[in-house]
């Protein structure tokens, strides 16, 4: 019986894009290799948000795959916290797999660290490495790091790690087509571009209530980090839109305080912030919302990404408000109807479009058919399986 090591920092029941991607993909892969291979999934106990807790066993057997969940230190999603958390994950993963043999290592990575962990294990075992790249970490840091001395010290080191990891990989899947240009310099791996998709819970949703609310609710659910740049758009937009609109922000993250500070400075009263909720609760909140909102900060790195939130929100018949640039902007133009689309941080354009918008709901049948997570997972699992 062959053995696959599957590394993902996030896994169910955690609440984040990494968990929503990898949990069903592992199930599909396990189904496809049943009788041929066993899978060890090494992940962490739920930790994405400091204000959200979910019970999960540290060891869980599910037929031909076993989940090992590592306890990591409590964190607030800051850079230092993330480094300390990953160090624990790195060391504990190495301890867990010590003496074990694997035929293939799969690593799903957004911050390069998990990709590097997969590389270090695969290289030592002299086996193939399949990477699922969900973000270009070094590209993001170029924008996020403000200190020139820190940037000058960190980026060359990370670029060196990238060279080693990506040039060793047998196969790299790019979650966004916008990443292709960046990865053109790494010639050795085979490439694919399986994106995120629409999870089963967002299929067969009931049609929205046709009644018109006197106050329109604009809902954002997800990470409140530097990458989302909510403090640059929500407070001023809420102020300009006035009492006919209510923003509901559900989530947590390192930039939450910046958002709270800006709301206080502008004396905004039509924005409510709630802690993260489980998915079944979120479905009910989305159902009772009028608009669904997504925003990315105005960084060059984010012109390459395609947020998983696009698929989640696009499954509804509700209008989507999206402040994104680059690849995501083009993807939404081509694939989503009934959208208020503007560039990141452009408060005036967002407010103007909303003020001139005639409210309506519209089913996105073709979008749902094309981007079902189940179909994407089946093809991606086949792609992984070919390297066994």
ABEGO torsion letter per residue (X at the ends): XBBBBBBBABBOABBBAAAAAAAAAAAAAAAAABGABBBBBBBBBBAABAABBBBBBABBBBEABBBBBBBBBBBAGBAAAAAAAAAAAAAAAAAAABGBBBABBBBBBAAGAAAAAAAAAAAAAGBBBBBBBABBAAAAAAAABABAAAAAAAAAAAAAAAAAAAAABABBBBABAAAAAAAAABAABBBBBBBBBBBAAABGBBBBBABBBABBBBBBBEBBBAAAGAAAAAAAAAAAAEAABBBBBBEBEAAAAAAAAAAAAAGBAABBBBBBBBAAAAAAAAAABABBBBBBBBBAAAAABBBAAAAAAAABABBBBBBBBEAAAAAAAAABBGBBBBBBGBAAAAAAAAAABBBBBBBBAAAAAAABAAAAAAAAAAAAAAAX
